[in-house]
Amino acid sequence: MLDVVVRGLWGVRQQSPYQLAERWLVLLRALAAIDGEACGHWYEAAEDDASPPAVALTVPAVAEYIDRQNPDTDADHIGRVASLSAATAPGRPQVETWINAGGSAKRVSDSCLVTFRSPELDESVDLVRRSGEVLSTIGASWDADWGDAYNDEEHEAVADAFGLRAGAPRGGRSVYLSPGRGALAPEGLPGSYTRTATGGLLIDLTRGGTAQPSVGSIIETNRQLLAAGALEPLPVPFDRDRF
């Protein structure tokens, strides 16, 4: 059984469907570069449609899809929600991606998620071993404030250990920190440190998929990042998109 989530979150940042599509496409193309078989072709997410239509990987096509999924007149305020499902491939997990972003509301974080799920496969699959790379791509493409990669056990353990509310900054088997947060991260955490092209910091406890961090080490990493101020929440209501 496989269920791993990789996500990036940020504060208030108004963006049009076209601007959202530009960022989403950067991520989709990067995912295809990581695993073209699992992430090369994308379809509209429709639970009741056995043959959902494909989405052309162009900015106008993705922007039109985002706009069509959000017909309400208050979308500019509450943000726009959309999801895509990748074509299934033998030996690969089902890959889906969601966005909830672009509005002017100042109390709920914007986000982008990528999920890897399978009833037969486990976390040894290549895409999951490269989840740190996926997180780095999410962080850079969406200019995220922070992000993490985790399974249910890891996520619940961190939330319980620190009493975190939903959407509060935290780390999983890897953590992405925006430049302001990354500047506060202590040295010597049990993972690899990688700077993104946009100045963010990825701390990957899996060391590129070569290690399996324990829940205890993930909690201790969060403890040190919290103590250093690198996981301080943005003030609510949000007055900016990043720390």
C-alpha positions in Angstrom: 0.0 0.0 0.0 1.5 3.3 -1.1 0.2 6.8 -0.1 2.8 9.6 -0.1 2.1 13.3 -0.4 4.4 16.0 -1.5 3.2 19.6 -1.1 4.2 23.3 -1.1 2.3 26.0 0.7 2.4 29.8 0.7 0.4 32.8 2.0 -1.7 35.3 0.0 -0.7 35.7 -3.6 -3.4 36.7 -6.2 -2.9 35.0 -9.5 -5.0 34.7 -12.6 -5.8 31.3 -14.2 -3.2 32.1 -16.8 -0.5 32.8 -14.1 -1.5 29.6 -12.2 -1.2 27.6 -15.5 2.3 29.0 -16.1 3.5 27.8 -12.7 1.6 24.5 -12.9 3.1 23.7 -16.3 6.7 24.3 -15.0 5.9 21.6 -12.4 4.3 19.2 -14.8 7.2 19.4 -17.2 9.6 18.8 -14.3 7.7 15.8 -13.2 7.8 14.4 -16.8 11.6 14.9 -16.7 11.8 12.8 -13.5 9.6 10.0 -14.8 8.1 10.4 -18.3 6.1 7.2 -18.1 4.3 8.0 -14.9 4.0 11.8 -15.4 4.1 12.4 -19.1 0.4 12.6 -19.9 -2.3 14.3 -17.9 -6.1 14.1 -17.8 -8.9 16.1 -16.2 -9.7 14.6 -12.8 -13.2 13.2 -12.9 -14.2 10.4 -10.6 -17.4 9.5 -12.5 -15.7 9.5 -15.9 -13.9 6.4 -16.9 -12.3 8.1 -19.9 -11.6 11.7 -18.8 -10.3 14.1 -21.5 -6.6 14.7 -21.9 -5.3 18.2 -21.0 -2.9 19.7 -23.5 0.2 20.9 -21.8 0.0 24.5 -23.0 -0.6 27.6 -20.9 -3.9 28.5 -22.6 -5.3 24.9 -22.3 -4.4 24.6 -18.7 -5.7 28.1 -17.9 -9.0 27.3 -19.6 -9.3 24.1 -17.6 -8.6 25.9 -14.3 -11.2 28.6 -15.2 -13.8 26.0 -16.2 -13.3 24.2 -12.9 -14.0 27.4 -10.9 -17.2 29.1 -12.4 -18.2 30.9 -9.2 -17.9 34.7 -9.2 -16.0 34.7 -5.9 -13.0 32.7 -7.3 -10.8 35.8 -7.3 -11.3 36.0 -3.6 -11.4 32.3 -2.4 -9.0 31.1 -5.0 -9.2 28.4 -7.7 -9.1 24.6 -7.1 -8.2 22.2 -9.8 -6.6 18.7 -10.1 -5.1 16.5 -12.8 -4.5 12.8 -13.0 -1.5 11.2 -14.8 -2.0 8.3 -17.1 -1.4 5.0 -15.3 1.7 3.1 -16.2 2.8 -0.5 -15.3 4.9 -0.6 -12.2 4.3 3.0 -11.4 2.0 4.6 -8.8 -1.1 6.7 -9.7 0.1 10.3 -9.7 -2.3 13.2 -9.1 -1.7 16.9 -8.6 -3.9 19.5 -7.0 -3.8 23.3 -6.7 -5.8 25.6 -4.4 -4.4 29.0 -5.1 -4.7 32.5 -6.6 -7.2 34.2 -4.4 -7.1 37.3 -2.2 -8.3 35.5 1.0 -5.8 35.9 3.8 -6.5 33.1 6.3 -6.0 29.9 4.4 -2.7 29.0 2.8 -2.5 28.5 -1.0 -1.1 25.1 -1.9 0.0 22.7 -4.6 0.1 18.9 -3.9 1.4 15.9 -5.8 0.3 12.4 -4.5 1.7 9.0 -5.2 -0.8 6.1 -4.5 -1.1 2.4 -5.2 -2.8 -0.5 -3.6 0.0 -2.9 -4.8 3.3 -0.9 -4.8 5.3 0.2 -1.8 7.6 3.2 -1.1 10.5 1.6 -2.9 9.3 2.9 -6.2 11.5 5.4 -7.9 9.1 8.3 -7.8 8.8 8.0 -4.1 12.5 7.6 -3.5 12.9 10.9 -5.5 10.2 12.7 -3.5 12.8 15.2 -2.3 13.4 16.1 -5.9 9.7 16.5 -6.5 9.4 18.7 -3.4 12.3 20.9 -4.6 10.5 21.3 -7.9 7.2 22.2 -6.2 9.0 24.7 -4.1 10.8 26.4 -7.0 7.9 26.3 -9.5 5.4 27.8 -7.1 7.8 30.0 -5.1 6.4 28.3 -2.0 6.9 29.4 1.5 7.5 25.9 2.8 6.7 22.3 1.9 7.1 18.7 3.0 6.9 15.1 1.8 5.4 12.5 4.0 3.2 9.4 4.5 0.3 9.2 6.9 2.4 7.9 9.8 5.0 10.6 9.5 2.5 13.4 9.1 0.4 12.4 12.1 3.5 11.8 14.3 4.8 15.4 13.6 1.3 16.9 14.1 0.9 15.1 17.4 4.4 15.8 18.7 4.0 19.6 18.3 0.2 20.1 18.4 0.3 21.6 14.9 -2.9 23.0 13.3 -3.6 22.1 9.7 -1.4 24.2 7.4 1.2 25.0 10.0 4.8 24.8 8.7 6.5 21.5 9.4 8.9 19.0 7.8 8.5 15.3 6.8 11.0 13.0 5.2 12.1 16.1 3.4 11.3 19.8 4.0 11.4 22.8 1.6 12.1 26.3 3.1 11.8 29.6 1.3 14.9 31.8 1.4 13.9 33.6 4.5 13.2 30.3 6.4 16.2 28.6 4.9 18.5 31.3 6.3 17.5 30.2 9.8 17.9 26.5 9.3 20.6 25.0 11.5 23.5 23.1 10.2 24.0 19.4 10.9 20.5 18.1 10.4 20.5 14.4 9.3 19.9 15.0 5.6 21.3 16.6 2.4 21.1 20.3 1.9 20.3 21.6 -1.6 19.6 25.2 -2.7 17.0 25.7 -5.5 17.4 28.0 -8.4 15.0 30.4 -6.7 17.0 30.5 -3.4 15.0 28.0 -1.4 16.5 25.3 0.7 15.7 21.6 0.5 16.7 19.4 3.4 16.2 15.8 2.3 16.4 13.3 5.1 16.2 10.5 2.5 19.4 11.8 1.0 18.1 11.4 -2.5 16.3 8.2 -1.8 19.3 6.3 -0.4 18.1 6.5 3.3 14.8 5.8 5.1 14.6 8.3 8.0 12.8 7.1 11.2 9.8 8.9 12.6 12.0 9.8 15.5 14.6 11.5 13.3 11.8 13.4 11.5 10.4 14.7 14.8 13.8 15.7 16.0 14.5 17.6 12.8 11.2 19.5 13.3 12.2 20.2 16.8 15.5 21.8 15.7 13.9 23.8 12.9 11.1 25.0 15.2 13.7 26.1 17.8 15.7 28.0 15.1 12.5 29.9 14.0 12.6 28.3 10.5 9.1 27.0 10.9 7.5 30.1 12.4 4.0 30.5 11.0 3.1 33.5 8.9 1.0 36.0 10.7 -2.8 35.6 10.1 -4.4 37.3 8.4 -1.6 36.9 5.8 0.2 40.1 4.7 2.6 38.4 2.3 3.1 35.1 0.5 6.4 34.0 2.1 8.3 34.3 5.4 
